[in-house]
């Protein structure tokens, strides 16, 4: 299957360069359908550039705190000099949504 997801420029560039290998999302109805072997077309929200990535694995967690404990900060999109803080994800998602759906780490590789 093929899916499309919009990404902020910094996340898009990090995936494109191969540094960020885990895309973090809510485990909502749309994302539950994603499986290893699927293709995700990421679209840069700033430039509209597109890249296709192969889904290697999918990790389900109760919340972002659990996800952050199970993956190194570089793989989830932080720079080496940055502090990885799960509360950063509250910029994108409401606590109620996180509690309702749980979260996913989608491991990808540019194809």
Helices and strands as residue ranges (DSSP letters): E 2-7, H 9-17, E 22-26, H 29-32, E 39-44, E 50-61, H 64-70, G 86-91, H 95-101, E 103-110
